């Protein structure tokens, strides 16, 4: 499943997305990502302990999320609860 999350310049939602990914147990494949926690332009892969992969893609216009349906839905539900 792939969903559009927000415009790239919606920093509050991007921060909430990163928090939602952490809340479902997804960690970045790139060890340097944790150092700054910023979501730069490009492809970012997050992996759960079960081995499921979530891909976050950010470009100049937007941020989208792709992965297994159930896991994407968990991230979205967590994101919706992050006011």
The first five atom37 places (N, CA, C, CB, O) and aatype in JSON, in Angstrom:
{
  "aatype": [20, 20, 20, 20, 20, 20, 20, 20, 20, 20, 20, 20, 20, 20, 20, 20, 20, 20, 20, 20, 20, 20, 20, 20, 20, 20, 20, 20, 20, 20, 20, 20, 20, 20, 20, 20, 20, 20, 20, 20, 20, 20, 20, 20, 20, 20, 20, 20, 20, 20, 20, 20, 20, 20, 20, 20, 20, 20, 20, 20, 20, 20, 20, 20, 20, 20, 20, 20, 20, 20, 20, 20, 20, 20, 20, 20, 20, 20, 20, 20, 20, 20, 20],
  "atom_mask": [
    [1, 1, 1, 1, 1],
    [1, 1, 1, 1, 1],
    [1, 1, 1, 1, 1],
    [1, 1, 1, 1, 1],
    [1, 1, 1, 1, 1],
    [1, 1, 1, 1, 1],
    [1, 1, 1, 1, 1],
    [1, 1, 1, 1, 1],
    [1, 1, 1, 1, 1],
    [1, 1, 1, 1, 1],
    [1, 1, 1, 1, 1],
    [1, 1, 1, 1, 1],
    [1, 1, 1, 1, 1],
    [1, 1, 1, 1, 1],
    [1, 1, 1, 1, 1],
    [1, 1, 1, 1, 1],
    [1, 1, 1, 1, 1],
    [1, 1, 1, 1, 1],
    [1, 1, 1, 1, 1],
    [1, 1, 1, 1, 1],
    [1, 1, 1, 1, 1],
    [1, 1, 1, 1, 1],
    [1, 1, 1, 1, 1],
    [1, 1, 1, 1, 1],
    [1, 1, 1, 1, 1],
    [1, 1, 1, 1, 1],
    [1, 1, 1, 1, 1],
    [1, 1, 1, 1, 1],
    [1, 1, 1, 1, 1],
    [1, 1, 1, 1, 1],
    [1, 1, 1, 1, 1],
    [1, 1, 1, 1, 1],
    [1, 1, 1, 1, 1],
    [1, 1, 1, 1, 1],
    [1, 1, 1, 1, 1],
    [1, 1, 1, 1, 1],
    [1, 1, 1, 1, 1],
    [1, 1, 1, 1, 1],
    [1, 1, 1, 1, 1],
    [1, 1, 1, 1, 1],
    [1, 1, 1, 1, 1],
    [1, 1, 1, 1, 1],
    [1, 1, 1, 1, 1],
    [1, 1, 1, 1, 1],
    [1, 1, 1, 1, 1],
    [1, 1, 1, 1, 1],
    [1, 1, 1, 1, 1],
    [1, 1, 1, 1, 1],
    [1, 1, 1, 1, 1],
    [1, 1, 1, 1, 1],
    [1, 1, 1, 1, 1],
    [1, 1, 1, 1, 1],
    [1, 1, 1, 1, 1],
    [1, 1, 1, 1, 1],
    [1, 1, 1, 1, 1],
    [1, 1, 1, 1, 1],
    [1, 1, 1, 1, 1],
    [1, 1, 1, 1, 1],
    [1, 1, 1, 1, 1],
    [1, 1, 1, 1, 1],
    [1, 1, 1, 1, 1],
    [1, 1, 1, 1, 1],
    [1, 1, 1, 1, 1],
    [1, 1, 1, 1, 1],
    [1, 1, 1, 1, 1],
    [1, 1, 1, 1, 1],
    [1, 1, 1, 1, 1],
    [1, 1, 1, 1, 1],
    [1, 1, 1, 1, 1],
    [1, 1, 1, 1, 1],
    [1, 1, 1, 1, 1],
    [1, 1, 1, 1, 1],
    [1, 1, 1, 1, 1],
    [1, 1, 1, 1, 1],
    [1, 1, 1, 1, 1],
    [1, 1, 1, 1, 1],
    [1, 1, 1, 1, 1],
    [1, 1, 1, 1, 1],
    [1, 1, 1, 1, 1],
    [1, 1, 1, 1, 1],
    [1, 1, 1, 1, 1],
    [1, 1, 1, 1, 1],
    [1, 1, 1, 1, 1]
  ],
  "atom_positions": [
    [[0.85, -1.16, 0.0], [0.0, 0.0, 0.0], [0.9, 1.23, 0.0], [-0.97, 0.0, 1.22], [1.93, 1.26, 0.68]],
    [[0.5, 2.24, -0.77], [1.22, 3.5, -0.79], [0.24, 4.62, -0.51], [1.94, 3.72, -2.14], [-0.85, 4.66, -1.08]],
    [[0.64, 5.54, 0.38], [-0.21, 6.68, 0.71], [0.61, 7.95, 0.71], [-0.88, 6.48, 2.08], [1.79, 7.96, 1.08]],
    [[-0.02, 9.03, 0.27], [0.58, 10.35, 0.4], [0.34, 10.82, 1.82], [-0.01, 11.37, -0.64], [-0.78, 10.77, 2.31]],
    [[1.39, 11.27, 2.48], [1.27, 11.66, 3.88], [1.05, 13.15, 4.03], [2.5, 11.24, 4.65], [0.11, 13.58, 4.7]],
    [[1.93, 13.96, 3.41], [1.84, 15.4, 3.6], [2.77, 16.1, 2.62], [2.2, 15.79, 5.05], [3.6, 15.47, 1.97]],
    [[2.62, 17.44, 2.51], [3.61, 18.21, 1.75], [4.97, 18.14, 2.45], [3.15, 19.71, 1.59], [5.02, 17.97, 3.67]],
    [[6.04, 18.26, 1.71], [7.38, 18.15, 2.26], [7.68, 19.24, 3.29], [8.4, 18.21, 1.14], [8.51, 19.04, 4.18]],
    [[7.02, 20.37, 3.17], [7.3, 21.47, 4.1], [6.36, 21.48, 5.32], [7.19, 22.79, 3.37], [6.34, 22.46, 6.07]],
    [[5.59, 20.42, 5.51], [4.74, 20.29, 6.7], [5.56, 19.59, 7.79], [3.4, 19.48, 6.37], [5.41, 18.39, 8.02]],
    [[6.42, 20.35, 8.43], [7.4, 19.8, 9.37], [6.76, 19.13, 10.57], [8.33, 20.89, 9.83], [7.31, 18.16, 11.1]],
    [[5.62, 19.63, 11.02], [4.95, 19.01, 12.17], [4.47, 17.6, 11.82], [3.77, 19.89, 12.63], [4.62, 16.67, 12.62]],
    [[3.9, 17.44, 10.63], [3.42, 16.12, 10.22], [4.58, 15.17, 9.94], [2.52, 16.24, 8.98], [4.5, 13.99, 10.26]],
    [[5.66, 15.69, 9.36], [6.84, 14.85, 9.12], [7.39, 14.35, 10.46], [7.94, 15.65, 8.34], [7.73, 13.18, 10.59]],
    [[7.47, 15.23, 11.45], [7.94, 14.83, 12.78], [7.0, 13.79, 13.39], [8.06, 16.06, 13.71], [7.45, 12.83, 14.01]],
    [[5.68, 13.99, 13.22], [4.71, 13.03, 13.74], [4.82, 11.69, 13.01], [3.28, 13.59, 13.61], [4.64, 10.64, 13.63]],
    [[5.1, 11.71, 11.7], [5.29, 10.47, 10.95], [6.49, 9.71, 11.49], [5.47, 10.77, 9.45], [6.41, 8.5, 11.7]],
    [[7.59, 10.39, 11.72], [8.78, 9.73, 12.26], [8.51, 9.14, 13.65], [9.95, 10.72, 12.32], [8.99, 8.06, 13.98]],
    [[7.73, 9.87, 14.45], [7.35, 9.36, 15.77], [6.43, 8.14, 15.64], [6.66, 10.47, 16.6], [6.55, 7.19, 16.41]],
    [[5.52, 8.17, 14.66], [4.61, 7.04, 14.44], [5.39, 5.81, 13.97], [3.53, 7.41, 13.41], [5.08, 4.69, 14.38]],
    [[6.39, 6.02, 13.13], [7.23, 4.9, 12.69], [7.93, 4.27, 13.89], [8.26, 5.37, 11.64], [7.98, 3.05, 14.02]],
    [[8.47, 5.11, 14.75], [9.15, 4.6, 15.96], [8.15, 3.88, 16.87], [9.82, 5.76, 16.72], [8.48, 2.86, 17.47]],
    [[6.94, 4.41, 16.96], [5.93, 3.82, 17.84], [5.52, 2.41, 17.4], [4.7, 4.72, 17.89], [5.15, 1.59, 18.23]],
    [[5.58, 2.14, 16.1], [5.24, 0.79, 15.63], [6.48, -0.1, 15.56], [4.57, 0.87, 14.24], [6.41, -1.23, 15.08]],
    [[7.61, 0.41, 16.04], [8.82, -0.38, 16.13], [9.68, -0.39, 14.87], [8.47, -1.76, 16.46], [10.52, -1.27, 14.71]],
    [[9.47, 0.58, 13.99], [10.26, 0.64, 12.76], [11.47, 1.54, 12.98], [9.4, 1.17, 11.57], [11.35, 2.67, 13.46]],
    [[12.63, 1.03, 12.64], [13.87, 1.8, 12.76], [14.5, 1.96, 11.38], [14.86, 1.11, 13.74], [14.34, 1.11, 10.5]],
    [[15.21, 3.06, 11.21], [15.83, 3.37, 9.92], [16.95, 2.39, 9.61], [16.36, 4.8, 9.92], [17.73, 2.03, 10.49]],
    [[17.01, 1.97, 8.36], [18.11, 1.11, 7.91], [19.44, 1.87, 7.94], [17.83, 0.58, 6.5], [20.49, 1.28, 8.17]],
    [[19.38, 3.17, 7.7], [20.59, 4.0, 7.67], [20.95, 4.39, 9.1], [20.38, 5.27, 6.78], [20.2, 5.13, 9.74]],
    [[22.08, 3.91, 9.61], [22.45, 4.22, 11.0], [22.67, 5.71, 11.25], [23.69, 3.45, 11.38], [22.53, 6.16, 12.39]],
    [[23.02, 6.47, 10.23], [23.22, 7.91, 10.4], [21.91, 8.66, 10.55], [23.99, 8.46, 9.23], [21.9, 9.79, 11.04]],
    [[20.8, 8.04, 10.13], [19.51, 8.71, 10.21], [19.15, 9.06, 11.66], [18.42, 7.83, 9.61], [18.61, 10.13, 11.92]],
    [[19.45, 8.18, 12.58], [19.11, 8.38, 13.99], [19.88, 9.55, 14.6], [19.38, 7.11, 14.79], [19.45, 10.13, 15.59]],
    [[21.02, 9.89, 14.01], [21.83, 10.97, 14.56], [21.15, 12.33, 14.5], [23.14, 11.05, 13.84], [21.24, 13.12, 15.44]],
    [[20.45, 12.6, 13.39], [19.82, 13.91, 13.27], [18.31, 13.86, 13.21], [20.34, 14.61, 12.06], [17.65, 14.87, 13.45]],
    [[17.73, 12.7, 12.88], [16.29, 12.55, 12.86], [15.59, 13.36, 11.79], [15.74, 12.92, 14.17], [14.36, 13.43, 11.78]],
    [[16.35, 13.98, 10.89], [15.75, 14.78, 9.83], [15.38, 13.89, 8.65], [16.71, 15.9, 9.39], [16.05, 12.89, 8.38]],
    [[14.33, 14.26, 7.97], [13.88, 13.52, 6.8], [14.26, 14.34, 5.57], [12.33, 13.24, 6.84], [13.54, 15.25, 5.17]],
    [[15.39, 14.02, 4.99], [15.83, 14.73, 3.79], [15.16, 14.17, 2.56], [17.34, 14.64, 3.65], [14.45, 13.17, 2.62]],
    [[15.39, 14.82, 1.44], [14.84, 14.39, 0.17], [15.47, 13.05, -0.2], [15.09, 15.45, -0.94], [16.68, 12.86, -0.07]],
    [[14.65, 12.13, -0.65], [15.14, 10.83, -1.08], [14.34, 9.7, -0.49], [16.58, 10.67, -0.72], [13.26, 9.9, 0.07]],
    [[14.88, 8.51, -0.63], [14.25, 7.28, -0.19], [14.81, 6.86, 1.16], [14.43, 6.17, -1.24], [16.03, 6.79, 1.34]],
    [[13.93, 6.58, 2.09], [14.33, 6.17, 3.44], [13.61, 4.86, 3.76], [13.99, 7.28, 4.5], [12.39, 4.77, 3.66]],
    [[14.38, 3.85, 4.16], [13.78, 2.56, 4.51], [13.82, 2.37, 6.02], [14.53, 1.4, 3.8], [14.81, 2.66, 6.69]],
    [[12.7, 1.88, 6.53], [12.55, 1.58, 7.95], [12.16, 0.12, 8.05], [11.49, 2.51, 8.64], [11.37, -0.38, 7.24]],
    [[12.7, -0.58, 9.05], [12.46, -2.01, 9.19], [11.97, -2.3, 10.61], [13.74, -2.81, 8.86], [12.46, -1.72, 11.57]],
    [[11.01, -3.21, 10.71], [10.53, -3.65, 12.01], [11.32, -4.87, 12.45], [9.01, -3.98, 11.97], [12.06, -5.46, 11.66]],
    [[11.17, -5.25, 13.71], [11.85, -6.43, 14.23], [11.4, -7.69, 13.49], [11.59, -6.58, 15.74], [12.16, -8.66, 13.39]],
    [[10.18, -7.68, 12.98], [9.65, -8.83, 12.24], [10.19, -8.87, 10.8], [8.13, -8.79, 12.22], [9.92, -9.82, 10.07]],
    [[10.93, -7.84, 10.41], [11.51, -7.8, 9.07], [10.68, -7.09, 8.03], [11.75, -9.17, 8.61], [11.07, -7.02, 6.86]],
    [[9.54, -6.54, 8.43], [8.71, -5.77, 7.49], [9.42, -4.47, 7.14], [7.3, -5.49, 8.08], [10.08, -3.86, 7.99]],
    [[9.29, -4.04, 5.89], [9.95, -2.83, 5.44], [8.91, -1.77, 5.1], [10.84, -3.12, 4.22], [7.94, -2.03, 4.39]],
    [[9.13, -0.58, 5.62], [8.35, 0.6, 5.26], [9.29, 1.55, 4.52], [7.71, 1.29, 6.53], [10.42, 1.78, 4.96]],
    [[8.83, 2.1, 3.43], [9.62, 3.04, 2.65], [8.96, 4.41, 2.71], [9.78, 2.56, 1.19], [7.78, 4.55, 2.43]],
    [[9.74, 5.4, 3.09], [9.28, 6.78, 3.09], [10.04, 7.48, 1.98], [9.5, 7.49, 4.49], [11.27, 7.45, 1.94]],
    [[9.31, 8.11, 1.08], [9.94, 8.86, 0.0], [9.57, 10.32, 0.14], [9.52, 8.3, -1.4], [8.39, 10.67, 0.24]],
    [[10.57, 11.16, 0.14], [10.34, 12.61, 0.23], [10.98, 13.27, -0.99], [10.92, 13.2, 1.55], [12.13, 12.98, -1.33]],
    [[10.23, 14.14, -1.63], [10.79, 14.95, -2.7], [10.43, 16.4, -2.44], [10.27, 14.49, -4.1], [9.96, 16.73, -1.35]],
    [[10.63, 17.25, -3.4], [10.39, 18.68, -3.19], [8.93, 19.0, -2.92], [10.85, 19.46, -4.41], [8.62, 20.06, -2.38]],
    [[8.02, 18.09, -3.27], [6.59, 18.37, -3.13], [5.92, 17.65, -1.99], [5.89, 18.03, -4.38], [5.05, 18.21, -1.33]],
    [[6.31, 16.43, -1.74], [5.55, 15.67, -0.75], [6.33, 14.54, -0.12], [4.32, 15.13, -1.37], [7.48, 14.26, -0.45]],
    [[5.64, 13.89, 0.81], [6.18, 12.74, 1.53], [5.16, 11.62, 1.41], [6.48, 13.08, 3.05], [3.97, 11.82, 1.68]],
    [[5.61, 10.43, 1.0], [4.69, 9.31, 0.95], [5.28, 8.11, 1.69], [4.38, 8.93, -0.51], [6.47, 8.05, 1.97]],
    [[4.41, 7.18, 1.99], [4.75, 6.0, 2.78], [4.27, 4.77, 2.03], [4.12, 6.06, 4.21], [3.15, 4.75, 1.51]],
    [[5.11, 3.74, 1.97], [4.74, 2.51, 1.3], [5.2, 1.32, 2.13], [5.35, 2.44, -0.12], [6.26, 1.35, 2.75]],
    [[4.38, 0.27, 2.14], [4.73, -0.94, 2.86], [3.54, -1.88, 2.91], [5.2, -0.6, 4.27], [2.54, -1.66, 2.23]],
    [[3.65, -2.93, 3.73], [2.53, -3.87, 3.88], [1.28, -3.14, 4.39], [2.92, -5.02, 4.84], [1.37, -2.28, 5.27]],
    [[0.14, -3.5, 3.84], [-1.11, -2.81, 4.17], [-1.34, -2.68, 5.68], [-2.28, -3.55, 3.55], [-1.61, -1.58, 6.17]],
    [[-1.24, -3.77, 6.39], [-1.53, -3.74, 7.83], [-0.57, -2.81, 8.57], [-1.44, -5.16, 8.43], [-0.98, -2.09, 9.48]],
    [[0.68, -2.82, 8.19], [1.66, -1.97, 8.87], [1.47, -0.5, 8.52], [3.08, -2.41, 8.5], [1.57, 0.36, 9.39]],
    [[1.2, -0.21, 7.26], [0.91, 1.17, 6.86], [-0.32, 1.67, 7.61], [0.7, 1.28, 5.32], [-0.34, 2.81, 8.08]],
    [[-1.33, 0.83, 7.72], [-2.54, 1.23, 8.45], [-2.23, 1.49, 9.92], [-3.62, 0.16, 8.33], [-2.81, 2.41, 10.51]],
    [[-1.34, 0.7, 10.54], [-0.95, 0.96, 11.94], [-0.23, 2.3, 12.06], [-0.03, -0.18, 12.47], [-0.49, 3.06, 13.0]],
    [[0.66, 2.59, 11.13], [1.37, 3.88, 11.16], [0.37, 5.01, 11.0], [2.45, 3.95, 10.03], [0.43, 6.0, 11.73]],
    [[-0.56, 4.88, 10.06], [-1.56, 5.94, 9.85], [-2.45, 6.12, 11.07], [-2.42, 5.61, 8.63], [-2.79, 7.25, 11.43]],
    [[-2.84, 5.02, 11.72], [-3.67, 5.12, 12.92], [-2.89, 5.82, 14.04], [-4.13, 3.72, 13.38], [-3.44, 6.65, 14.76]],
    [[-1.63, 5.48, 14.17], [-0.79, 6.14, 15.18], [-0.62, 7.61, 14.84], [0.59, 5.46, 15.28], [-0.69, 8.47, 15.72]],
    [[-0.4, 7.9, 13.58], [-0.25, 9.29, 13.12], [-1.53, 10.09, 13.37], [0.12, 9.32, 11.62], [-1.46, 11.26, 13.76]],
    [[-2.66, 9.49, 13.14], [-3.95, 10.17, 13.35], [-4.16, 10.5, 14.82], [-5.11, 9.3, 12.83], [-4.81, 11.49, 15.16]],
    [[-3.62, 9.66, 15.7], [-3.76, 9.9, 17.14], [-2.74, 10.87, 17.68], [-3.66, 8.61, 17.88], [-2.84, 11.27, 18.84]],
    [[-1.76, 11.26, 16.87], [-0.69, 12.17, 17.31], [-1.09, 13.6, 17.02], [0.67, 11.84, 16.62], [-0.7, 14.17, 15.99]],
    [[-1.85, 14.17, 17.9], [-2.33, 15.55, 17.69], [-1.25, 16.54, 17.99], [-3.55, 15.85, 18.54], [-1.47, 17.75, 17.86]]
  ]
}
